[in-house]
């Protein structure tokens, strides 16, 4: 199938039908040749990342609101015209018109030719420049100030690096440092001058793919050998494996996950990495206290969240997320945190984390929890902003249950 047709159909499923871009990309690339996979990935993620700026280029030429699927086709056409330079403009226009239903061919052809004649437009509005919804720009400004808001928006437009972590069960930093193409960022995180996912290191389970910010969460848990640990929202198991490694594969970890197919994913991952101290259980984290009572030394609540800290990796969240959906997530986080807190031993540590930048899900969530749970105290909390290509936006808080 034609590469642009595959990209277009993937975008329609993501934007119009609300499907997740990463899942749609996997099935879409299965239809493509090896030669076309790079182009399809570029078009899909590039269009999603720049969706408002793409539409800003052509929308004023349309006399009335056009069909949503035709609008998506115009968005991806504009992305190719102004962001990709390997294909001549006339070829992009011709191919995109060929993809258009007969009744709209003249409209699409006319719009694209006007866009080419006009040239690429710039906007002085940061929300359009960086293709973020206005409400989100307003939220970040209110929560963090204008300067940090701008930095977040601009960082979301960067390409994210693939960061690795050493699997100390099967390898070591010393072994990986022998490879001159691997560059360590700290004691465990590194980037490489080659595709980590395609490498023998990854295939043999010697490394784990995990963002640098994400790796900081487990380090906050003060882990040691032979502890009893609960990771209550654990899929796909990345942080679970890090907990196991920091405990030297000792003690016991309960890895909880709501969906059965994702519990299987965790089990497969643990086996691949050589982790032997994890028991995977299908469970609803809102009702943990019905099964456990003050029996864990450490608990990780890596809570479901809006994902506003990982937009450079998942740009479709910008299109899908709404203030209303965030309010629902905040309530879910509260239920999980309240339930998990009842499972921790006195003298134990609970770490709460999200990969979002939103005080309602982060600082305020913890502040509200502490008001009603006086036996807990906040030891420290940290917000990581998207300062470079190695880091996602993250929040983490370390709570101590007093004796």
C-alpha positions, -999 to +999 in steps of 0.1 A: +000+000+000+011+036-007+031+051+022+010+083+023-022+063+022-011+043+052-001+074+071-034+091+062-055+062+074-034+060+107-040+097+113-078+094+107-079+066+133-060+086+158-076+121+153-111+111+143-116+078+161-095+085+193-072+056+188-037+057+204-010+067+180+016+042+192-008+013+189-020+024+155+015+029+142+024-007+150-005-021+130+001+005+102+038-003+098+029-040+094+013-030+061+044-011+049+077-020+032+109-014+051+117+015+028+084+033+036+084+028+074+105+058+081+084+081+059+052+069+075+065+075+110+077+109+101+044+120+085+022+106+113+042+119+143+052+151+125+015+160+117+004+152+152+032+172+168+024+202+145-013+198+141-024+234+149+004+250+130-003+228+100-040+239+101-030+275+106-014+274+071-046+265+052-077+270+073-083+307+062-085+296+026-116+274+033-148+294+029-167+270+052-158+242+077-146+212+057-151+175+063-129+164+092-112+137+071-104+161+044-090+185+070-066+158+082-055+151+046-047+189+042-029+189+076-006+161+065-001+176+031+010+209+046+034+190+070+051+173+040+053+206+020+069+226+048+087+202+071+099+175+047+123+185+019+132+152+001+100+151-020+093+179-046+062+200-037+044+192-070+048+154-062+033+159-027+004+178-041-003+153-069-001+123-046-023+139-019-049+149-045-049+113-058-057+102-022-087+126-020-122+113-028-134+125-063-159+150-049-132+169-030-102+167-054-107+202-068-110+217-033-078+200-020-058+209-051-069+246-049-061+249-012-027+233-015-017+255-044-028+286-025-007+274+005+024+269-017+020+304-032+015+319+002+045+302+018+049+290+054+031+313+079+044+320+114+022+329+144+031+350+174+008+329+196+028+302+214-001+278+214-002+278+176+036+279+172+040+247+192+005+232+185-009+230+220-045+236+230-052+270+244-065+256+277-033+237+283-011+267+277-033+286+302-030+258+327+008+257+326+010+295+328-012+295+359+007+266+375+043+273+366+045+308+352+050+321+316+087+313+312+083+276+323+052+273+302+071+284+271+100+261+278+076+231+282+058+240+249+091+243+230+105+212+245+074+192+234+085+200+198+119+184+202+126+148+191+130+127+222+161+106+227+158+069+234+174+064+268+186+031+282+192+017+316+216-011+326+200-043+336+224-051+365+211-087+368+226-095+334+252-068+328+270-038+344+279-002+337+315-014+333+306-038+305+286-012+286+313+015+290+336-007+269+314+002+239+325+037+227+291+043+212+274+043+246+274+075+266+263+075+303+242+103+317+245+091+353+252+058+371+225+039+352+210+060+323+227+062+289+222+071+253+239+055+223+250+063+188+229+034+174+193+020+176+190+006+211+158-013+204+175-032+175+207-039+195+219-072+209+220-055+243+183-051+242+175-084+226+195-102+252+179-084+281+211-066+292+194-031+290+159-016+295+145+013+276+135+039+302+136+077+301+161+095+324+133+112+345+114+079+349+145+063+364+146+089+392+113+076+406+125+042+418+157+058+432+135+078+456+122+046+472+153+040+494+154+004+484+176-023+500+177-061+499+150-084+511+122-059+513+085-066+507+074-042+479+041-033+461+042-018+427+005-013+423+001+002+388+030-017+373+025-023+335+045-025+314+069-034+342+098-010+335+099+004+370+091-030+385+123-044+369+143-014+382+130-021+418+141-058+414+175-047+402+180-022+430+171-050+455+196-074+437+167-098+429+160-104+466+129-099+487+095-099+471+077-076+447+040-077+440+033-062+406-003-053+402-021-045+370-058-041+361-058-057+327-050-094+321-032-089+288-009-063+305-001-087+333+012-111+307+033-083+293+049-078+327+056-115+332+072-118+298+094-088+304+105-101+339+115-134+323+134-117+295+154-096+320+161-124+344+140-110+373+129-137+397+115-119+427+083-105+411+048-120+415+024-105+389-012-101+400-043-089+382-059-064+405-078-031+407-055-006+426-086+012+440-093-018+463-058-029+474-067-024+511-093-053+507-064-077+501-034-062+521-031-046+555+001-028+565+024-055+551+047-037+526+080-020+534+078+001+502+050+010+479+052+026+445+021+043+432+031+052+396-004+066+390-025+067+358-022+103+346-029+127+318+006+122+303+012+159+299+049+154+306+055+130+276+039+150+248+071+149+227+068+111+227+030+110+225+018+141+207-017+126+202-024+134+239-025+171+229-055+163+207-072+138+229-068+153+264-095+177+279-099+194+312-128+171+319-108+140+313-081+153+337-107+158+365-117+121+361-081+110+364-075+131+395-104+113+412-090+079+402-055+088+415-070+099+448-088+065+452-056+045+443-034+066+467-059+063+496-061+025+491-024+019+487-016+040+518-034+015+540-012-013+528+021+002+539+038-008+572+044+019+598+079+032+592+076+024+555+080+046+524+054+053+497+065+070+465+038+086+443+047+095+407+032+107+375+045+115+340+025+147+339+030+184+345-002+195+362-004+205+399-039+190+403-025+156+396+008+163+414+015+187+443-022+194+451-030+157+450-004+150+476-013+181+497-050+169+498-039+134+507-018+147+537-047+167+550-068+135+555-039+111+564-021+126+594+000+095+599+019+104+567+045+130+562+061+144+531+098+138+530+105+154+496+089+160+463+103+169+429+090+181+395+112+174+365+106+197+335+116+188+300+150+204+300+165+184+272+159+155+248+167+129+274+141+139+299+103+137+301+082+158+325+077+139+358+065+145+393+074+123+423+067+126+460+083+105+489+059+099+518+068+083+552+043+065+574+049+074+610+051+048+637 
